Amino acid sequence: MRTTEMTDDPRLPFGSNTSIEGCTEECVVIYSASPGVVALLSLCYGLLSIAAVGGNALVIWAVFGSRRMRKSTTNFYIANLALADITIGLFCIPFQFQAALLQRWDLPWFMCGFCPFIQVLSVNVSIFTLTAIAVDRHKAIVNPLSGVKSSASRARTIIATIWSFAGALALPMAMALGVTESPVGLPEELTKPFCSNVGLSTGAMMAYRHALVAVQYVCPLAVISVAYARVGMRLYWSETPGTAQRRRDAHMLRHKKKVK
């Protein structure tokens, strides 16, 4: 007997509407998005992915296609930000979108850990690069005579270190996730593939996520805030070149007027 029955089972998304062949009244139904919703969201996310990849590719081309642009170390960091955004547009937006929409994992098994790994990697690279830009501007403005000069080779070394450190921080995500067949309702043998944590305990995964919050948000926010606060104070209290001479000339002019 084929039936389509709505259910209040908390294990299923609200509003599930897919029928199951051979089910009786005790069966529950599985979530399924309508073709119109799938088409609309696929178009929106597809355009978003294309815009992210195309726009950031233009940024990289603008930086490395001009000799004048390559003279600034800040432009190397900007190109690195664009590269991190390209990786998200290529490997995260298209694939994780479909998993979230369909509420199941239909992609190859290795992508279950690969896509979240790339997402964490890209976010780490973006945040660490923004922190490196703040430190570089702080050094150039607050401590211009520190003896450590910015250069293209130094910027490339810092960028390579950023990618290595970001990859090491993202590696536990790739090791923890895997594809499992999880029950979705009644009868119990009714399952579908999910991408979930299979390599770490619940406590270890929670500790890892807390560590990511500290490394991705708390520490960079503190460093960036202090760096730009000191830059702002230095610029606010510094005098424009030539101000001292103008004050001296005005004082001498007032003195001459008094003599006359």
Order of alpha helices (4+ residues) and beta strands (2+ residues): alpha-alpha-alpha-alpha-alpha-alpha-beta-beta-alpha-alpha-alpha
